[in-house]
Amino acid sequence: MSFFKKLKESFTKQTDSVTEKFRDGLTKTRDSFSGKVNDLVARYRKVDEDFFEELEEILIQADVGFDTVMELIDQLKYEVKRRNITDTAEVQTVISEKLVDIYNSGENQTSTLNIQDNALTVILFVGVNGVGKTTTIGKLAHKFITEGKSVFLAAGDTFRAGAIDQLEVWGDRVGAPVIKQAEGSDPAAVMFDAIQAAKSRNADILLCDTAGRLQNKVNLMKELEKVKRVIEREIPGAPHEVLLVLDATTGQNALIQAKTFKEATDVTGIVLSKLDGTAKGGIVLAIRNELKIPVKFVGLGERMDDLQEFDPEKYVYGLFADQVDKTD
């Protein structure tokens, strides 16, 4: 059975709203990427070196990342030879298979959050200004609250003008208390207060905002180390997650930011915001393959429930939905 057929059967049985969100959220990438692959398949009758060279260009344009593209092309050539594939149309199925394989390869595969049982879970959010960090915190708070969890927010970005107010707006909107201090305060002191407040009211989840300045990596590292030190002192083993929020529309710049933050702190997962706003959704694979950090959530729209847990098969379905749906 072809991979497209397996995907179709899988998602026909569970045509849930999440699958539809991946399909709708990846429309721009699908229209661009799949359209170019379809055109390539239509122009070539046989799978040869020229075909692979053009496919290489298409993948790079989709921000899959040079190293990932080279690995993918090598794997495709091997599979084409092994399966004796001569029809270019068959290569589309192999591409989709290999995209899932590449995402699932390596360590740290889980996209599941490290939520503590019967104890406070502390999640630290890092990322530069303007990537959608506060919005992500608000949407994740909404998700946890709808699951019946008690959520507190810590306004640790005390440097950016309006950051505390912005988090308070989200707190009011989703019904989560926001622990804050005055603008310019020590972020570590805010974390300390937030932990005490969350503990005293038996909260389940504490979501912590941080400043997003990358001008000086040394200062960034020192600041994040201090914040983490305070958190760990109050709750051994915390923070339980350090989520880096990246703007998918910035493409390769997001990859550069990810490398910088990975050097500055122990990033446990990526939240890729605004994936619905880019035609270069291949950045998911570049981040996963080059940095070995799992993508835990993706932003697939503006609505409150459009922040979704990442699923590599739903992602590939979103990329190839038109072809998958036509599979007999």
C-alpha positions as CSV (number, residue, x, y, z in Angstrom):
1,M,0.0,0.0,0.0
2,S,1.4,3.5,-0.9
3,F,2.1,6.0,1.8
4,F,-0.5,8.4,0.3
5,K,-3.1,5.6,0.5
6,K,-2.2,5.0,4.1
7,L,-2.5,8.7,4.9
8,K,-5.8,8.8,3.2
9,E,-7.2,5.8,5.1
10,S,-5.9,7.1,8.4
11,F,-7.4,10.6,8.0
12,T,-10.6,9.4,6.4
13,K,-11.2,7.4,9.6
14,Q,-10.4,10.4,11.8
15,T,-11.5,13.5,9.8
16,D,-11.2,15.6,12.9
17,S,-10.9,19.3,13.2
18,V,-7.2,19.1,13.9
19,T,-6.5,17.3,10.6
20,E,-8.5,20.0,8.9
21,K,-6.5,22.7,10.7
22,F,-3.2,21.2,9.3
23,R,-4.7,21.1,5.9
24,D,-6.0,24.7,6.0
25,G,-3.0,26.1,7.9
26,L,-0.5,24.7,5.3
27,T,-2.5,25.9,2.3
28,K,0.2,28.5,1.3
29,T,3.0,26.0,1.6
30,R,1.0,23.3,-0.2
31,D,0.0,25.6,-3.1
32,S,3.6,26.7,-3.6
33,F,5.6,23.5,-2.8
34,S,3.1,20.8,-4.1
35,G,2.3,23.0,-7.1
36,K,6.0,23.1,-8.1
37,V,6.4,19.3,-7.5
38,N,3.3,18.6,-9.6
39,D,4.7,20.7,-12.4
40,L,8.1,19.0,-12.1
41,V,6.4,15.5,-12.3
42,A,4.4,16.6,-15.3
43,R,7.5,17.8,-17.2
44,Y,9.7,14.8,-16.6
45,R,8.9,11.3,-18.0
46,K,11.7,9.6,-16.2
47,V,13.5,9.9,-12.9
48,D,17.0,11.2,-13.8
49,E,19.7,13.5,-12.5
50,D,18.1,16.6,-14.0
51,F,14.8,15.7,-12.2
52,F,16.6,15.5,-8.8
53,E,18.4,18.8,-9.4
54,E,15.2,20.6,-10.0
55,L,13.6,18.9,-7.0
56,E,16.5,20.0,-4.9
57,E,15.9,23.6,-5.9
58,I,12.2,23.3,-5.0
59,L,13.0,21.9,-1.5
60,I,15.5,24.6,-0.8
61,Q,13.0,27.3,-1.9
62,A,10.6,25.8,0.6
63,D,13.2,26.5,3.4
64,V,13.7,22.8,4.1
65,G,17.4,23.8,4.7
66,F,20.4,22.8,2.6
67,D,21.7,20.0,4.8
68,T,18.2,18.5,5.1
69,V,17.7,18.7,1.4
70,M,21.0,17.0,0.6
71,E,20.1,14.2,3.0
72,L,16.6,13.9,1.6
73,I,17.8,13.8,-2.0
74,D,20.3,11.0,-1.2
75,Q,17.6,9.0,0.5
76,L,15.3,9.5,-2.5
77,K,17.9,8.4,-4.9
78,Y,18.5,5.3,-2.9
79,E,14.8,4.4,-2.6
80,V,14.2,5.0,-6.3
81,K,17.0,2.7,-7.2
82,R,16.0,0.1,-4.5
83,R,12.4,0.0,-5.7
84,N,13.3,0.4,-9.3
85,I,11.0,3.4,-9.7
86,T,11.0,4.9,-13.2
87,D,7.7,6.9,-13.1
88,T,8.2,10.4,-11.7
89,A,4.7,10.4,-10.3
90,E,5.7,7.6,-7.9
91,V,8.4,9.8,-6.4
92,Q,5.8,12.1,-4.8
93,T,4.8,9.2,-2.5
94,V,8.5,8.5,-1.6
95,I,9.1,12.2,-0.8
96,S,6.2,12.2,1.7
97,E,7.5,9.0,3.3
98,K,11.0,10.4,3.7
99,L,9.8,13.7,5.1
100,V,8.1,11.8,8.0
101,D,11.2,9.6,8.3
102,I,13.6,12.6,8.5
103,Y,11.4,14.3,11.1
104,N,11.2,11.2,13.3
105,S,14.9,10.3,13.1
106,G,17.3,11.1,15.9
107,E,16.8,11.8,19.5
108,N,14.2,13.8,21.4
109,Q,11.3,12.7,19.2
110,T,8.5,13.4,21.5
111,S,6.2,16.4,20.9
112,T,4.4,15.7,24.1
113,L,4.9,18.3,26.9
114,N,6.5,17.2,30.2
115,I,3.5,17.8,32.4
116,Q,3.9,16.8,36.1
117,D,1.3,14.6,37.8
118,N,-0.1,16.2,41.0
119,A,2.5,18.9,41.0
120,L,3.1,22.4,39.5
121,T,4.5,22.3,36.0
122,V,6.6,25.3,35.0
123,I,7.1,26.1,31.3
124,L,9.5,28.8,30.3
125,F,9.0,30.6,27.0
126,V,12.0,32.2,25.2
127,G,12.3,34.0,21.8
128,V,12.9,37.4,20.3
129,N,10.4,40.2,20.3
130,G,7.7,40.0,17.6
131,V,7.6,36.2,17.1
132,G,4.2,35.8,18.8
133,K,5.5,34.6,22.2
134,T,2.8,36.3,24.3
135,T,0.1,35.2,22.0
136,T,1.4,31.6,22.2
137,I,1.4,31.8,26.0
138,G,-2.2,33.0,25.9
139,K,-3.3,30.3,23.5
140,L,-1.5,27.5,25.4
141,A,-3.1,28.8,28.7
142,H,-6.5,28.6,26.9
143,K,-5.8,25.0,25.9
144,F,-4.8,24.0,29.4
145,I,-7.8,25.7,31.0
146,T,-10.2,24.0,28.6
147,E,-8.7,20.7,29.7
148,G,-9.6,21.6,33.3
149,K,-6.2,22.7,34.6
150,S,-5.5,25.7,36.8
151,V,-3.1,28.1,35.0
152,F,-1.0,31.1,36.2
153,L,1.0,33.4,34.0
154,A,4.3,35.1,35.0
155,A,5.1,38.4,33.3
156,G,8.9,38.0,33.1
157,D,9.4,40.3,30.1
158,T,9.9,43.4,32.2
159,F,12.0,45.2,29.6
160,R,9.7,45.6,26.5
161,A,7.3,48.5,26.8
162,G,3.7,47.1,26.9
163,A,4.8,43.4,27.4
164,I,3.2,43.2,30.8
165,D,0.0,44.8,29.6
166,Q,-0.2,42.5,26.7
167,L,0.1,39.4,28.9
168,E,-2.6,40.9,31.2
169,V,-4.9,41.2,28.3
170,W,-4.4,37.5,27.5
171,G,-4.8,36.6,31.2
172,D,-8.2,38.4,31.3
173,R,-9.3,36.8,28.1
174,V,-8.6,33.2,29.1
175,G,-9.1,33.5,32.8
176,A,-5.6,33.1,34.1
177,P,-4.1,35.2,36.9
178,V,-1.0,37.2,35.9
179,I,1.8,37.7,38.4
180,K,3.8,40.9,37.6
181,Q,6.0,43.6,39.0
182,A,6.8,47.1,37.7
183,E,8.3,47.6,34.3
184,G,12.1,47.3,34.5
185,S,12.0,44.9,37.5
186,D,14.3,41.9,37.9
187,P,12.7,39.0,35.9
188,A,14.0,36.5,38.4
189,A,12.1,38.2,41.2
190,V,8.9,38.0,39.1
191,M,9.4,34.3,38.7
192,F,9.9,33.9,42.4
193,D,6.6,35.7,43.1
194,A,4.8,33.7,40.4
195,I,6.0,30.4,41.8
196,Q,4.9,31.3,45.4
197,A,1.5,32.5,44.1
198,A,1.0,29.4,41.9
199,K,2.0,27.1,44.8
200,S,-0.2,28.8,47.4
201,R,-3.3,28.3,45.1
202,N,-2.4,24.8,44.0
203,A,-2.1,25.7,40.4
204,D,-1.3,23.0,37.8
205,I,0.6,25.1,35.3
206,L,2.8,28.2,35.4
207,L,3.6,29.7,32.0
208,C,6.5,32.1,32.2
209,D,7.2,34.9,29.7
210,T,10.8,36.2,29.3
211,A,12.5,39.2,27.6
212,G,13.4,38.6,23.9
213,R,16.6,40.6,23.3
214,L,19.3,39.0,21.2
215,Q,21.6,42.0,20.8
216,N,24.0,40.6,23.4
217,K,24.2,36.8,23.7
218,V,26.2,36.9,26.9
219,N,23.6,39.1,28.7
220,L,20.8,36.8,27.3
221,M,22.5,33.8,28.7
222,K,23.1,35.4,32.1
223,E,19.6,36.6,32.3
224,L,18.1,33.2,31.4
225,E,20.5,31.3,33.7
226,K,19.4,33.5,36.6
227,V,15.7,33.0,35.9
228,K,16.2,29.2,35.6
229,R,18.3,29.2,38.8
230,V,15.5,30.8,40.8
231,I,12.9,28.5,39.3
232,E,15.0,25.4,40.0
233,R,15.7,26.5,43.6
234,E,12.0,26.8,44.3
235,I,11.0,23.7,42.3
236,P,13.7,21.1,41.9
237,G,13.7,19.8,38.3
238,A,11.9,22.9,36.9
239,P,11.5,24.4,34.4
240,H,10.0,21.3,33.0
241,E,10.0,22.7,29.5
242,V,11.9,25.5,27.8
243,L,9.9,26.4,24.7
244,L,11.5,28.5,22.0
245,V,8.9,30.5,20.0
246,L,9.9,31.1,16.4
247,D,8.0,33.0,13.6
248,A,7.7,30.6,10.6
249,T,7.4,33.5,8.2
250,T,11.0,34.5,8.8
251,G,12.3,31.2,7.3
252,Q,16.0,30.7,7.7
253,N,16.3,33.6,10.2
254,A,14.2,31.4,12.5
255,L,16.8,28.8,12.2
256,I,19.6,31.3,13.1
257,Q,17.6,32.4,16.1
258,A,17.1,28.8,17.2
259,K,20.8,28.2,17.1
260,T,21.5,31.2,19.2
261,F,18.9,30.3,21.9
262,K,20.1,26.7,21.8
263,E,23.6,28.0,22.8
264,A,22.1,30.3,25.4
265,T,19.8,27.8,27.2
266,D,18.5,24.2,27.3
267,V,15.7,24.5,24.7
268,T,13.4,21.4,25.0
269,G,11.0,22.2,22.2
270,I,10.0,24.6,19.5
271,V,6.7,26.5,19.0
272,L,6.5,27.5,15.4
273,S,4.0,30.4,15.2
274,K,2.4,31.8,12.0
275,L,2.9,28.6,10.0
276,D,-0.3,29.5,8.2
277,G,1.2,32.8,7.0
278,T,4.1,31.3,5.0
279,A,4.7,29.5,1.8
280,K,7.9,28.1,3.2
281,G,6.6,25.6,5.7
282,G,9.6,23.3,5.1
283,I,11.4,25.2,8.0
284,V,9.8,22.7,10.3
285,L,12.1,20.0,8.9
286,A,15.2,22.2,8.8
287,I,14.8,23.0,12.6
288,R,14.1,19.4,13.5
289,N,16.9,17.9,11.4
290,E,19.6,20.4,11.9
291,L,19.1,21.3,15.6
292,K,17.6,18.0,16.8
293,I,14.9,19.8,18.8
294,P,11.3,18.6,18.4
295,V,8.6,21.0,17.2
296,K,6.0,20.7,19.9
297,F,3.4,23.2,18.7
298,V,2.5,25.0,15.5
299,G,0.4,28.1,14.9
300,L,-2.1,27.3,12.2
301,G,-4.4,30.4,12.3
302,E,-5.6,33.4,14.3
303,R,-8.3,31.6,16.4
304,M,-7.7,30.6,20.0
305,D,-7.6,26.9,19.3
306,D,-5.4,27.2,16.2
307,L,-2.2,26.5,18.2
308,Q,-1.9,22.7,17.7
309,E,0.4,20.0,18.9
310,F,2.7,19.1,16.1
311,D,2.1,15.8,14.3
312,P,4.5,14.9,11.5
313,E,2.0,12.8,9.6
314,K,-0.7,15.5,9.7
315,Y,2.0,18.0,8.6
316,V,2.9,15.8,5.6
317,Y,-0.8,15.4,4.9
318,G,-1.2,19.2,4.9
319,L,1.7,19.5,2.4
320,F,0.2,16.8,0.0
321,A,-3.5,16.9,0.8
322,D,-4.6,17.4,-2.8
323,Q,-2.7,14.4,-4.0
324,V,-3.6,12.3,-1.0
325,D,-7.3,13.0,-1.5
326,K,-7.1,11.9,-5.1
327,T,-5.5,8.6,-4.2
328,D,-7.6,5.5,-5.1
